[in-house]
Amino acid sequence: MLFNIIKPSGWTSFDVVKKIRGITRHKKVGHAGTLDPFATGVLIVGTQKDTKVLNEISSSFKVYDAILELGKSTDSLDIDGKIISEKNIPNLNSEKIELALKSFKGKSTQIPPMFSAKKVNGRRLYQLARKGISVKRNPNEIYIKRINLLEYTKPCISFRVECSKGTYIRVLGKELAEKLSTVGFLKSLNRIQVGNYKLSNSISIERFEKEWKC
């Protein structure tokens, strides 16, 4: 079975899998596409024989709504990290920001952040990062199909991006801030679509548990 679940902020993707396993009592449970703990939104969870299609779903294009706070940067590139630098925010307007956003469209490469679930030599990067260890990471090829400004109210930029598997929106936020001659970190991240699965059709864990028990 496949379930379109809303991942709450503060939960890891594995926390959701563990919860669904406990509710359904299904032995085989997995998810399509990891979300950072601070992030929210669409997480497709599969159980039993449907875990086989999770890789295909994970390879689909994804759509995110993000809020980038300018003027400060954190070690994790998101709101959960420690502030490591601050920089003045230049005079910006919608035109300047939209021009910077458009420069990311198409194919490019990204180096995965240290604070990520990606494995290098069998170890999760975030486990090394928490010990202050940084290792070499190979760049990922990514594709950004569309990226648009939603709102700019200093110091925050809200934008929407449709992108390929392997795209780190935290890294995109960092690079956007740099293009605008400042620094920044993601204040929030909400995944609103994975392939054909939309947030409007997602259900909360609480509702899932209630309906499953009924």
Backbone bond lengths (Angstrom), bond angles and torsions (degrees), N, CA, C in turn:
res aa  C-N    CA-C-N  psi(-1)  N-CA   C-N-CA  omega(-1)  CA-C   N-CA-C  phi
1 M - - - 1.461 - - 1.523 109.68 -
2 L 1.324 115.72 146.83 1.457 122.18 177.59 1.523 109.16 -114.05
3 F 1.335 115.67 136.50 1.454 120.93 -179.07 1.526 110.04 -128.90
4 N 1.317 116.38 134.93 1.461 123.34 178.00 1.527 107.37 -97.40
5 I 1.333 115.70 97.20 1.457 122.03 -172.51 1.537 111.21 -104.63
6 I 1.327 116.32 144.00 1.464 121.18 172.44 1.526 108.02 -86.88
7 K 1.328 116.77 113.55 1.458 118.93 177.48 1.524 109.70 -77.30
8 P 1.330 117.65 126.14 1.466 119.46 178.44 1.529 111.72 -77.99
9 S 1.320 116.49 155.94 1.458 120.95 174.29 1.528 109.03 -65.95
10 G 1.327 115.85 141.36 1.452 120.80 179.33 1.524 113.56 94.24
11 W 1.327 116.62 -13.90 1.469 121.65 176.70 1.525 109.12 -96.25
12 T 1.335 117.20 142.80 1.452 119.99 167.70 1.530 107.75 -81.81
13 S 1.306 116.44 163.43 1.463 119.81 177.19 1.529 110.16 -62.85
14 F 1.340 115.89 -34.59 1.463 119.50 178.53 1.533 111.30 -68.42
15 D 1.341 116.86 -31.54 1.472 120.33 175.44 1.528 110.28 -58.54
16 V 1.324 115.55 -40.89 1.468 120.47 179.94 1.530 109.76 -66.87
17 V 1.328 116.29 -45.42 1.470 120.91 178.39 1.530 110.30 -57.81
18 K 1.314 115.74 -45.40 1.468 121.16 -179.61 1.531 110.79 -61.47
19 K 1.338 115.80 -41.17 1.466 120.44 -179.77 1.527 111.03 -66.10
20 I 1.339 116.64 -44.34 1.461 120.80 179.75 1.529 110.56 -64.83
21 R 1.323 116.37 -38.13 1.465 120.04 176.93 1.534 110.18 -61.39
22 G 1.321 116.42 -41.37 1.453 120.42 179.79 1.517 112.90 -66.79
23 I 1.344 116.32 -36.07 1.473 120.46 -179.08 1.523 111.13 -73.43
24 T 1.347 115.97 -46.22 1.468 120.46 -173.60 1.530 113.08 -84.52
25 R 1.341 115.88 -23.38 1.465 121.99 -174.14 1.524 112.02 66.60
26 H 1.328 116.72 17.76 1.459 120.86 175.74 1.529 108.77 -80.75
27 K 1.321 116.82 137.39 1.459 120.66 -177.31 1.527 112.27 -75.50
28 K 1.341 116.11 -41.61 1.466 120.05 -178.61 1.520 109.86 -96.47
29 V 1.343 116.26 113.64 1.466 121.76 179.73 1.525 107.97 -140.83
30 G 1.326 116.40 135.73 1.461 120.91 177.99 1.514 110.38 -148.67
31 H 1.332 116.12 178.62 1.468 119.84 179.61 1.525 110.57 -134.95
32 A 1.320 115.76 162.29 1.468 121.91 -179.11 1.522 109.92 -111.06
33 G 1.324 116.63 99.25 1.461 119.94 175.02 1.513 113.27 91.66
34 T 1.333 116.15 106.64 1.458 121.66 -178.22 1.522 112.14 -68.32
35 L 1.328 115.85 137.95 1.464 122.31 171.36 1.529 108.35 -110.32
36 D 1.331 116.74 140.63 1.454 120.53 176.12 1.524 110.35 -61.29
37 P 1.342 117.63 153.18 1.468 120.18 -179.43 1.534 114.05 -54.16
38 F 1.348 117.81 -39.25 1.463 119.48 -177.71 1.527 112.71 -74.73
39 A 1.336 116.62 -17.88 1.463 121.69 -175.81 1.526 111.91 -80.02
40 T 1.323 114.63 159.95 1.460 121.65 178.66 1.531 109.05 -128.49
41 G 1.344 115.54 173.87 1.452 119.24 170.69 1.512 115.59 113.87
42 V 1.327 114.50 -159.01 1.461 122.89 -170.10 1.528 111.92 -64.04
43 L 1.322 115.03 121.75 1.463 122.14 171.70 1.524 107.07 -132.06
44 I 1.329 116.14 113.46 1.459 120.42 -179.82 1.523 108.90 -84.82
45 V 1.315 114.74 121.55 1.461 121.62 -179.72 1.523 108.79 -112.04
46 G 1.325 116.03 131.44 1.465 121.17 178.97 1.511 111.01 -118.29
47 T 1.327 115.65 146.03 1.461 119.51 177.42 1.525 110.24 -127.55
48 Q 1.343 114.28 159.00 1.455 122.38 177.10 1.541 111.69 53.77
49 K 1.317 118.31 -131.34 1.471 120.89 -174.60 1.527 112.56 -67.97
50 D 1.342 117.05 -20.98 1.465 119.46 -178.21 1.524 113.14 -76.37
51 T 1.328 118.21 -5.48 1.462 119.68 173.67 1.532 110.50 -64.57
52 K 1.341 116.51 -20.25 1.466 121.21 -178.90 1.531 112.81 -66.79
53 V 1.333 117.24 -24.60 1.470 119.53 -177.23 1.523 112.27 -95.86
54 L 1.327 117.70 0.55 1.466 120.59 -176.66 1.521 112.61 -65.25
55 N 1.333 118.06 -36.48 1.465 120.19 178.38 1.522 111.61 -63.23
56 E 1.327 116.00 -39.08 1.470 120.87 178.57 1.530 110.29 -65.13
57 I 1.320 116.57 -43.17 1.467 120.71 178.73 1.526 110.21 -64.93
58 S 1.334 116.06 -41.77 1.463 121.23 -179.36 1.526 112.18 -61.69
59 S 1.326 116.91 -27.96 1.472 121.63 -179.74 1.522 112.97 -78.81
60 S 1.324 116.92 -7.53 1.466 121.23 -179.63 1.529 110.93 -69.59
61 F 1.337 115.63 160.08 1.457 120.26 173.25 1.525 109.08 -67.24
62 K 1.324 115.24 147.46 1.459 121.30 -178.67 1.529 109.78 -124.80
63 V 1.327 115.66 151.07 1.461 121.38 179.32 1.521 109.16 -120.39
64 Y 1.331 115.38 131.77 1.460 121.44 -178.17 1.524 110.89 -127.87
65 D 1.328 115.40 146.91 1.456 122.38 165.90 1.520 106.81 -108.61
66 A 1.321 116.68 127.15 1.464 120.56 -176.12 1.520 110.80 -129.78
67 I 1.329 115.14 150.99 1.467 121.20 172.49 1.517 107.39 -121.27
68 L 1.326 115.30 119.36 1.456 122.89 -179.75 1.519 108.89 -104.00
69 E 1.325 116.01 122.28 1.461 120.47 175.61 1.520 109.06 -94.46
70 L 1.328 116.06 123.61 1.462 121.41 -177.98 1.527 111.04 -90.53
71 G 1.327 114.74 159.22 1.460 120.76 173.38 1.515 115.05 98.50
72 K 1.333 116.96 -15.90 1.462 121.64 178.61 1.523 108.98 -139.87
73 S 1.334 116.53 148.41 1.465 120.22 174.42 1.521 108.92 -126.45
74 T 1.317 115.75 151.41 1.464 120.71 178.56 1.526 109.91 -122.55
75 D 1.332 115.93 161.47 1.467 119.50 -177.25 1.521 112.70 -66.68
76 S 1.337 117.22 -27.27 1.470 120.94 -179.72 1.529 112.25 -96.63
77 L 1.327 116.99 -3.66 1.471 124.38 -178.42 1.529 112.19 70.36
78 D 1.339 117.19 10.10 1.466 120.04 177.65 1.523 110.20 -137.30
79 I 1.312 115.78 -177.62 1.465 121.93 -173.95 1.525 112.93 -68.37
80 D 1.340 117.82 -18.68 1.456 121.25 -178.98 1.527 113.41 -80.37
81 G 1.335 116.97 -10.90 1.460 120.13 -175.11 1.516 114.46 -88.42
82 K 1.337 114.85 177.07 1.465 121.88 177.23 1.524 109.02 -91.35
83 I 1.318 116.27 139.25 1.467 120.55 177.99 1.529 108.79 -67.92
84 I 1.334 115.51 125.72 1.464 119.96 -177.64 1.529 112.97 -115.63
85 S 1.339 116.85 -14.45 1.464 119.09 177.21 1.522 110.33 -161.33
86 E 1.324 114.86 158.20 1.462 121.51 176.55 1.527 108.75 -136.66
87 K 1.316 115.23 149.55 1.471 119.91 -178.06 1.517 108.87 -153.43
88 N 1.309 115.73 146.52 1.464 119.77 179.30 1.522 111.32 -61.65
89 I 1.311 115.71 149.16 1.462 121.75 176.60 1.522 108.01 -97.22
90 P 1.331 118.26 122.70 1.473 120.44 179.43 1.531 111.37 -70.79
91 N 1.300 115.37 170.08 1.466 119.49 175.66 1.523 108.86 -68.32
92 L 1.306 116.30 119.77 1.459 121.52 -176.94 1.519 110.26 -125.33
93 N 1.336 114.05 153.71 1.461 120.48 172.31 1.523 107.93 -139.19
94 S 1.311 115.86 175.40 1.466 120.77 -176.66 1.522 112.54 -59.28
95 E 1.332 116.64 -39.12 1.468 120.26 -178.37 1.528 111.66 -62.86
96 K 1.325 116.92 -44.65 1.467 121.16 179.89 1.524 111.11 -63.53
97 I 1.321 114.93 -41.74 1.464 119.44 -178.02 1.527 110.94 -69.18
98 E 1.337 116.36 -42.89 1.467 120.18 179.62 1.522 111.10 -63.10
99 L 1.322 116.99 -37.70 1.469 121.60 178.36 1.530 109.94 -63.87
100 A 1.328 116.37 -42.38 1.469 120.25 178.36 1.519 110.78 -65.64
101 L 1.319 117.40 -40.99 1.463 121.33 179.52 1.526 111.17 -62.65
102 K 1.320 116.98 -43.64 1.465 121.19 -178.22 1.528 112.07 -62.28
103 S 1.327 117.05 -26.35 1.468 120.20 -178.41 1.532 111.85 -66.72
104 F 1.326 116.94 -14.79 1.465 120.80 -179.72 1.530 112.93 -90.27
105 K 1.312 117.77 -9.15 1.462 120.59 -177.62 1.521 111.67 -65.08
106 G 1.336 115.72 145.57 1.455 121.23 177.75 1.514 112.65 95.34
107 K 1.335 115.58 -162.47 1.467 121.46 -177.79 1.522 110.82 -80.37
108 S 1.328 114.92 142.86 1.461 121.01 173.96 1.525 107.91 -162.40
109 T 1.316 116.95 -176.31 1.465 120.90 176.59 1.519 109.43 -123.82
110 Q 1.317 115.24 154.67 1.458 122.71 -179.57 1.525 108.82 -138.51
111 I 1.316 116.65 139.00 1.460 120.26 173.01 1.523 107.80 -92.69
112 P 1.336 118.36 121.85 1.465 120.73 -179.47 1.525 111.20 -56.21
113 P 1.323 118.04 141.52 1.473 120.59 179.24 1.522 110.85 -72.32
114 M 1.333 116.18 155.60 1.463 119.93 177.86 1.529 110.60 -63.38
115 F 1.322 116.29 -37.96 1.458 118.99 176.88 1.529 108.53 -83.52
116 S 1.327 115.61 80.29 1.465 121.68 177.88 1.517 108.76 -153.81
117 A 1.342 115.15 164.24 1.469 120.35 -177.92 1.521 112.68 -84.14
118 K 1.336 116.84 -0.20 1.465 120.66 -179.76 1.526 110.49 -61.72
119 K 1.330 115.96 141.38 1.458 120.96 179.73 1.529 111.50 -96.36
120 V 1.319 116.45 136.15 1.463 123.62 171.86 1.520 106.68 -129.54
121 N 1.327 115.70 121.94 1.471 121.49 -176.48 1.528 111.97 53.75
122 G 1.339 115.02 39.01 1.454 120.35 174.77 1.515 116.03 81.86
123 R 1.332 117.31 1.83 1.469 119.79 -178.61 1.524 110.72 -120.31
124 R 1.328 115.95 141.05 1.461 120.67 177.18 1.531 108.93 -67.61
125 L 1.322 116.51 135.98 1.461 120.08 -177.78 1.522 111.90 -60.88
126 Y 1.337 116.49 -39.09 1.469 117.82 -177.62 1.523 112.05 -64.22
127 Q 1.333 117.40 -27.86 1.464 120.35 177.61 1.527 110.58 -66.66
128 L 1.334 115.72 -38.42 1.464 120.31 176.87 1.522 110.74 -71.30
129 A 1.337 115.98 -42.17 1.467 121.29 -178.05 1.525 111.57 -59.61
130 R 1.327 116.58 -38.60 1.466 120.80 179.95 1.527 112.14 -65.22
131 K 1.348 115.96 -21.13 1.463 120.62 177.53 1.530 111.30 -95.90
132 G 1.339 115.51 5.46 1.455 119.99 179.86 1.511 114.02 78.69
133 I 1.333 116.09 16.77 1.472 121.49 -178.76 1.534 109.96 -98.20
134 S 1.314 115.81 131.29 1.466 121.16 175.81 1.522 108.65 -117.36
135 V 1.331 116.94 134.08 1.460 121.26 179.98 1.530 110.09 -124.87
136 K 1.315 115.32 162.31 1.457 119.92 178.92 1.521 110.26 -69.46
137 R 1.335 116.38 133.27 1.461 121.74 177.78 1.523 108.90 -121.38
138 N 1.321 115.99 137.10 1.460 120.08 176.90 1.530 109.65 -77.99
139 P 1.334 116.93 141.18 1.461 119.34 -179.91 1.527 112.64 -69.31
140 N 1.313 115.69 146.87 1.469 122.61 174.29 1.520 109.44 -96.91
141 E 1.330 116.68 142.58 1.460 119.16 171.08 1.522 107.59 -85.97
142 I 1.314 116.59 127.95 1.464 121.20 -178.74 1.524 109.97 -127.04
143 Y 1.317 114.99 166.75 1.470 120.07 177.41 1.523 108.72 -139.15
144 I 1.318 115.43 124.73 1.462 120.72 176.79 1.526 108.33 -105.57
145 K 1.320 114.27 114.10 1.462 121.29 -175.54 1.519 111.81 -77.23
146 R 1.324 115.34 -43.71 1.465 119.39 176.27 1.517 109.26 -153.92
147 I 1.327 115.04 151.33 1.456 120.57 178.94 1.523 107.91 -152.01
148 N 1.330 116.21 126.62 1.461 120.77 -172.64 1.520 112.17 -136.59
149 L 1.321 114.90 145.52 1.454 121.45 173.91 1.523 109.64 -76.22
150 L 1.316 116.09 131.56 1.466 120.85 175.50 1.519 110.53 -98.77
151 E 1.340 116.08 -41.57 1.471 120.13 -178.05 1.525 110.07 -166.71
152 Y 1.326 115.65 147.09 1.457 120.27 170.75 1.515 109.38 -129.32
153 T 1.313 115.70 114.33 1.456 122.77 172.51 1.522 105.83 -131.19
154 K 1.313 115.51 105.53 1.460 121.51 -174.32 1.522 110.52 -46.51
155 P 1.345 118.49 128.56 1.471 128.84 10.53 1.536 113.80 -100.85
156 C 1.331 118.38 19.58 1.468 120.20 -172.31 1.525 114.39 -111.77
157 I 1.320 115.08 135.37 1.468 122.74 174.29 1.525 107.90 -110.23
158 S 1.326 116.69 124.39 1.468 121.44 173.78 1.520 107.84 -102.35
159 F 1.331 117.13 128.99 1.462 119.79 -179.77 1.517 110.39 -143.36
160 R 1.330 114.88 159.53 1.465 122.36 177.92 1.520 108.55 -119.49
161 V 1.338 116.08 137.02 1.464 119.92 -178.36 1.522 110.43 -136.63
162 E 1.317 115.89 136.63 1.468 122.37 172.06 1.515 106.61 -110.15
163 C 1.331 116.73 122.68 1.454 119.23 -170.08 1.521 112.67 -146.04
164 S 1.313 114.89 169.16 1.462 122.05 -178.37 1.521 111.03 -81.64
165 K 1.309 114.19 168.91 1.463 121.57 172.48 1.524 109.64 -57.69
166 G 1.330 116.28 142.84 1.455 120.17 177.02 1.507 114.65 91.11
167 T 1.342 117.18 -0.56 1.461 120.83 178.65 1.520 109.55 -84.35
168 Y 1.324 116.21 127.19 1.463 121.21 175.79 1.522 108.63 -98.66
169 I 1.316 116.55 113.06 1.469 120.43 -177.55 1.524 110.24 -68.77
170 R 1.327 117.65 -28.62 1.468 120.57 175.91 1.530 111.00 -62.06
171 V 1.330 115.90 -41.60 1.469 120.33 178.37 1.530 109.80 -67.89
172 L 1.320 115.92 -40.64 1.464 120.66 177.20 1.530 110.33 -59.35
173 G 1.333 116.50 -42.46 1.466 120.59 178.10 1.515 111.87 -61.74
174 K 1.322 116.27 -43.65 1.471 121.26 178.15 1.521 110.67 -60.22
175 E 1.339 115.63 -45.36 1.466 120.18 -177.78 1.532 111.36 -68.76
176 L 1.331 116.67 -34.57 1.469 120.64 176.87 1.521 109.67 -64.10
177 A 1.319 117.06 -45.77 1.464 120.86 178.69 1.528 110.92 -58.80
178 E 1.329 116.27 -41.27 1.459 120.65 -179.76 1.528 111.16 -64.86
179 K 1.351 116.27 -38.95 1.471 119.84 177.58 1.525 111.31 -63.47
180 L 1.331 115.22 -26.00 1.463 120.93 -179.94 1.530 111.47 -95.07
181 S 1.341 115.55 14.34 1.471 123.77 175.82 1.526 113.93 63.19
182 T 1.321 115.61 37.90 1.458 120.21 175.49 1.526 108.67 -149.00
183 V 1.310 117.17 -163.02 1.468 121.94 176.12 1.527 107.75 -125.40
184 G 1.326 116.05 167.74 1.460 118.69 -179.49 1.518 112.69 -169.91
185 F 1.331 115.21 168.12 1.468 121.55 175.33 1.521 108.37 -145.12
186 L 1.329 115.85 156.93 1.456 119.70 179.68 1.520 110.73 -77.29
187 K 1.314 114.46 122.45 1.460 121.45 178.79 1.523 110.47 -84.29
188 S 1.333 115.58 -33.71 1.469 120.25 176.01 1.515 109.73 -153.81
189 L 1.336 114.89 156.00 1.459 121.57 178.94 1.519 107.98 -147.59
190 N 1.329 115.50 124.45 1.462 121.06 -177.88 1.518 108.85 -129.05
191 R 1.339 116.93 117.73 1.459 119.88 178.00 1.523 108.29 -84.96
192 I 1.313 116.59 118.66 1.464 120.29 -174.35 1.528 113.45 -103.23
193 Q 1.340 116.43 -8.06 1.469 118.61 178.36 1.522 111.27 -161.94
194 V 1.328 115.57 140.78 1.472 123.48 171.31 1.515 106.44 -130.82
195 G 1.328 117.38 108.46 1.460 119.93 -175.37 1.520 110.11 58.58
196 N 1.324 116.65 -122.40 1.467 120.87 179.63 1.531 113.04 -92.60
197 Y 1.313 116.89 0.97 1.468 121.19 -178.59 1.529 109.87 -91.45
198 K 1.320 116.39 123.05 1.466 121.02 -174.76 1.529 112.25 -114.39
199 L 1.334 113.97 155.15 1.456 120.46 179.10 1.524 111.44 -61.91
200 S 1.325 116.74 -32.56 1.466 120.75 -179.56 1.529 112.30 -62.82
201 N 1.338 116.24 -19.49 1.464 120.81 179.04 1.533 112.57 -106.80
202 S 1.335 116.34 4.85 1.461 120.35 -179.32 1.522 110.86 -79.12
203 I 1.331 115.55 159.01 1.461 119.60 175.39 1.525 109.60 -128.62
204 S 1.309 115.59 150.71 1.462 120.57 179.31 1.519 110.37 -72.37
205 I 1.317 115.51 160.91 1.465 120.46 177.36 1.529 110.05 -62.23
206 E 1.340 116.16 -38.30 1.458 120.53 -179.55 1.526 111.07 -62.76
207 R 1.326 116.01 -44.47 1.468 119.58 179.16 1.527 110.84 -66.94
208 F 1.342 116.05 -40.05 1.461 120.01 178.78 1.522 110.38 -59.17
209 E 1.317 115.77 -46.46 1.467 119.81 -178.71 1.525 110.97 -63.10
210 K 1.323 116.84 -42.22 1.461 121.06 -179.00 1.527 111.00 -64.38
211 E 1.348 116.41 -45.78 1.468 120.57 -177.43 1.526 111.57 -70.93
212 W 1.352 116.94 -33.76 1.460 119.99 179.71 1.524 110.30 -66.03
213 K 1.313 115.92 -41.05 1.467 120.19 -178.14 1.530 112.14 -72.46
214 C 1.333 115.84 -20.74 1.461 119.05 177.16 1.527 111.21 -77.02
